[in-house]
Structures are given as structure tokens and as C-alpha cells.
Amino acid sequence: MNRYTIFSVLLLIFILFICTSELYSQYTFKGSISDKTTKEALSFANITYNNHKAVSDINGNFSFEIEKNKLVLKISYLGYQKLVIDTIVTSKNIDFGTIFLSEYLKSLDEVTITSGKYRKLIKNATISIESIKPKFIENNNTVSFDDILEKIPGVNYVDGQANIRGGSGFSYGAGSRVLVLINNLPALQFDSGYPNWENIPTEIVEKVEVMKGAGSALYGSAAMNGVINILPIYAKKKTLLKIKSFSTLYGNAADTTKQWWDTPPKKYGFSVVFAKKINSLDIVSSLYAQKFNSYKEYCFNNYTRATLNLNYHITNSLSIGVNTNFNSGKKLNFFYWKNATSGAYRADSSAYAGQNKQIYILDPFLTYYSKNGAKHKLQTRVYYASNLVSGNKSNQSTSYFGEYQYQKKINQYGITITSGITGTISNTLAELYGDTSYVAKNFGIYTQIDKKFYDKLSVVAGARYETNTILGPKIIQGVDISNKYKQESKPVFRLGLNFEAIENTNIRTSWGQGFRYPTVAEKFTNTFSGGLVILPNPDLKSESGTTIEFGIRQGWKISKIIGFADLSIFQSKYKDMIEFHLKRNKKGFFFSADNIGNTIIKGLEFSTGFQGKFKNFDIGFIAGYMRIDPKYIDFTDEIKGGSSVDYNILKYRYKTSYKFDFELEYKKFIIGIGSSYNSFMEAVDKAFEINGLILKGVKKYREEHNTGNNIFRFRLGMNTRHIGFMLNLDNLFNKEYSVRPGLLEAPRSVSLSLNFKL
């Protein structure tokens, strides 16, 4: 072999070596992703590199390898601006360090988790979602969560019970068609289906999401009319210490002849919040205490609440924790007034009820992210409630809840799968339910698939199967009811579409089935308050319904102000609707929960809002208008005979309501005004208007106050870096009003809150 041949062979080997090395070179990249403002890690951000897909871990970290030295990296996170890096790589190992993403301010594209149990933009939801931010809650001096409900568009609050779009009336403290969640766990006391509003730690609420429409396919029985999801704050590396004190004074009654007090009734208290991420442990805790000497004569409400939420990250993919809540207090209240004049803020002795309550909640949980990106979540709850109530109305219950949830995002197909199984067992011992014990069991399985087509069309399909059983005594009031304990099972389905017609214009439609099993309280309550007698109905069966909706949402931006407008029309049909109504037996009149028949509610809703900067001012505005037509499908003579009106309309509904809130902030100073209007409640139980049968003076009072109620509020405050104060005037014009028969609401009040924040 000559020298030329040897040289040629060596040259060829060298060229092949270089090419092979280039072909099989590995370029390694790593980094982390954080919020530009808060510096907090963004868990599970979407990462695309050279058409491959990945996600950051729970601490925002990521790493990957490529073979070519050309990199096109795209990072996206809901609610944040997308980041694109297009570069030629010159080093084998590259550390990007911390990559900061900025919040996306193109429109009011807020993120929601309630519609699908995962993060998605509200504009892409297939069902109406209302989002209430913590600033709105804090500036309105909200110390008890029910104080905020009447301020949320599309939501009405009637004496302790929330309803969405007229789906519920007034049900005497038992049963709810609206599911209340705290951090995605049911907050209803299982035996009564009733939320203990005072048990919700308002001081650590980060956000409130209201899903309007049937949510049973994803959330179960109590969600047939909608969901209120209360999301608490999360721990950050920076220590959060917030101390608040508040005091509220109630002024004179609009009609001073109805006033019993000489010195102003008052409420006062404090709260302390501490939150911090310490290495792998997240801590969120709070303490709240209040004393309330009511504007109702002799009534008071004093209680203390403590919350501790712990989350420990064992690895980047596995975390365990427990959320706790403890509430202890005493109160005295009455159900209805003595009369409509001098006794409007007083009651007969038989209408008073004292309560000594103890509530303990433990919520252990586990979250695991597998290597293929699937999320496994186990949530459990132990809920103990003891309510010692005078007049043989005490009840005690212990409930056990568990849910396993599996969620998987298949990014290359734009699919998210959410599935799970749930179970609840509740043991109740109660004088209120006939001085005996009951066991209620509920089990369900569900699945939902979300699919995105061409980044324009979102499709949601879901299904659930649930079964419910209540077991109790064989004999009630001398009647054998052993054959009444029947297991009920229900399958329900939902389907939704959302199409982005043009940029920031989304059209949606949804169809969903709902159902609700009667609670132990609805079937077996046996009690009285003065002339109001409530008897059990073991024949009560579940109710079901279907809701359809069509809506359009438009986002907009003018200079530094961003906003939205949302219009929807809806229809809800209910079969075997459960309501309390008047009956008669040999001993006289009594109320009982019953399946009243089939109903239909048609309506429309418009909501809007904007926020941003105008010159040196920060401005914020939210508003909503709702009009409903609630009717019985079969308006029988029996239904007509029990209503205060002789035409077809469901009882305890407002046909028209609108609300707004406007806030202006200049440097450290805040000023705000808001209003909540409800039209006249046309129909109530006829028995309440028969003078002396149960209540006195209701009919005359309703005839004199038949124009609806428009209640205004005003606030003025100042916030510095560490200290702030807020002055709130509620019922600004001292309007006398009642939201249900026999009970007046509070006169004008003035509240002062002082805050220290570290």
C-alpha cells in the first residue's frame, strides 16, 4: 500500500470520526422557572425543545438533552407570557440558571381550577366561572365568609344558604344545591348538607371561584346547582405575618320604634396569619377570634377558630401533608321575630335557641407525580361536629371522606384525563333527628376528558356514577319505616364546548346533568321553634336536573386597562325538586321536606369587570346583572294553595338582581363603593302570611316593603408597606330590609380594621 493510499484511508477515518462524534454528541441543558415578581418557583411549566415536550418539576426545575447544537426552547405557563429561546449551542453543558416569567396582562385571562380540577384559563372554560380575588375580600373587611356571598354576581344568600342563578330557595338550614369546597374538599356538614360558614378561614383565603351550573358529574351530589371553591394562600420562601384587629358598631334602626338598644351593638375581634416555606415544609396557619353582641335582642355569637396546613415535599415528585381546622364557640339566636313593629329585633322566648359548638377537621393528603407526568392525589377528611342546642335540637356527627384522583396530560394530543373514586361515611346521633342515630354512606366514581383542537376549540366530556344509602331506626313516631331505607344510584353526564372565534372572543355552550340525594336532616328532622313545627319525611327521594347554557366572553385592553364582558343564557330543569312546605295532620299544621314536583328556571346573566392603571390611579371594577323566570312545570292546586301568590313562580327567589363594586387607589389611599340589589321576593310560604299561625305581621310588612332592596356600601382606607387601615360602611343609607319572612337584617354599621403585615 503506497503512502497516498494510506493517507487517504487515514483522512477518511478522521472525517468519519468527526461526523460520528457530531452525530452522537449530547448537549445537556438545565435550569429553573420562577415568577418574575414573587420569585416563587412555577411548578409543572410546559417546556418544548426542538419539538420535544417536557414539564418542570414541583420546584420549577428542568433538564433535558439534545443531539444537535441548534436549540429552539419554548416555555409557557398559564397566566404568564410565553418565553422563546432560539440559539446555536457552543457548549456541551448549559445551565440557564433561573428563568423568570412575567404575568400575562393581555386581557383578564385569569386561571381557574374548578371547572376541571386543573389549571386552565377562565376564557377557555365551557361553563360560567366567577373569580373573586383576595384584595376584594380584604378591602370589604370580610371576617365571615357569608359576608362576601351577596356581593358575588349570580349568587344570592338567604339566611345562611347560598344559591346560584335561583337554583335554591330557603330550606330551613338543611340541604344545599351548591357545593362549597375548601381547597377542593367538600366543606358541607354531611348529615345536614349545610356549610358552617363560620368554620371557613377567611383570613387565609387567596381566591374564590364560583362555577355556575350543574357540577355533579365532576363533584357529586351537592353540586347540582354549582360550586363555590375557596382556595387558601400557599407558603412562600418569604415569611408572611399578618395581624388584623377589627371592630364593628351598629347604628340606630331605620325605624327607631323597632329599636331595643340604647348603646350600639358591636362585633370585635382579631386574626393572625403566619405562612412560610421552610426547606421542604410548607406552613400556613391562622388564628381567629370574635365577640358579637347582636342587634337582635339577647343574641350573641362568640367563637375561636384555628387553622394549620402542613405540606412536606419528600422528593420533587412526592409530598404529604395535613390540613386542620378547629372551631369552638357559643351563640344565642332566634329564628323569627316577636312581631313586625316594636318586636322586629326581638323574639318570643320559644323562638330562641342557644348553641355550644365544637368542630374538628383533619385532612391528611398525599400527592405523587409519576415519571410519565401523571398526577396521583389522595385526599381524606375526618369531620367531627358537635352542636349542643337548647330545646332538644342537639346533633353530633362524625364523617369520613376519601378521594383518589388520577390526572394525566397527554401534551402531544392536547388531552387531559381526570378520573377518581370517592367515598363518604357519616355517623350521626341527634335529638334534632328524633333522638336516635343514623349512618349515611355515599360512593362515587367519575371521569372527565378535556381535549383541545387546533388551539381554538376546547371540548369537555365527563361522567359520574354515584350511590347513596341512609340507615336508621326501624320505628319513627310509632310508624315502621324499615322498608324506607333504599339505596339510590345515579349516573350523570356533562358535555361542553368552547371556541375562540377571534382573539379574546370565546363562545361556549354546555349541557350537564345534576342530582342530589336528600340529607339525614331533610328526611328525619323532628323539631319545633315556637309555632314552627318540622316533622320527618322518610319517603323523601333524590332530585335530579339538567342545565344548558350558551355564553360569549369578550376580553379587551385599552392602554393599561384590561377587562372582559360575559353574557350567558341558561335553563335549568329539576325533577322531584326538594323543598320544605306546609302540611296538615290531625295535630295541626307542620312543615316537612317533600318532592314538590318538576320545575324550570330560565334566565340570562351579564357580568363585566376591568382593572389596571389610569394615569396615577389603580382602578378595579366588577358588576353583574341577572334575570330569571323560576316556575313549576306542573303548577297544581296543592302548590298554589301553599304559596303566598296565586300565579306560577317558585318560592324564595329574586327574579332580578344586580351588583357592582368599584375601587380607586391612589398611592397609599383606597376608596371604594358597591351595591347589591335584589328585587322583591314575590312568593313565600302562605302560612307565614296568615297572621298568628306561625309569625305575626309578615303579610303587612311585605305589602309595605315590596319594591326590592338596594344595599350600598362604602370604604376608605390606606395601605403602607407594613401597616394599613380600612373604614367600611355597610348598609350605607340605613335601609330596613328582610331577605326572608320574620327576620330583619342589620341596620347601618361602621367597621374599622387595622392591619400589620410583615
Secondary structure by P-SEA (a helix, b strand, c coil): ccaaaaaaaaaaaaaaaaaaaaaabbbbbbbbbbcccccccccccbbbcccbbbbbcccccccccccccbbbbbbbcccbbbbbbbcccccccccccbbbbccccccccccccccccbbbbccccccbbbbbcaaaaaaacccccccccccccccccccccccccccccccccccccbbbbcccccccccccccccccccccccccbbbbbccccccccccccccbbbbbbbbbbcccbbbbbbbbbbbbcccccccccccccccccccbbbbbbbbcccbbbbbbbbbbccccccccccccbbbbbbbbbbccccccccbbbbbbbbbccccccccccccccccccccccbbbbbbbbbbbbbbbbbbcccbbbbbbbbbbbbbbbbccccccccbbbbbbbbbbbbbcccccbbbbbbbbbbbbbbbccccccbbbbbbbbbcbbbbbbbccccbbbbbbbbbbbbbbbbbcccccccccccbbbbbbbbbccccccccccccccccccbbbbbcccccccbbbbbcccbbbbbbccbbbbbbcccccbbbbbbcccccccccccccbbbbbccbbbbbbbbccccccccccccccbbbbbbbbbbccccccccbbbbbbbbbbbbbbbbccccaaaaaacccccccccccccccccbbbbbbcccccccccccccccccccccccccccccccaaaaaaaacccbbbbbbbbbbccccccbbbbbbccccbbbbbcccccccccbbbbbbbbbcc
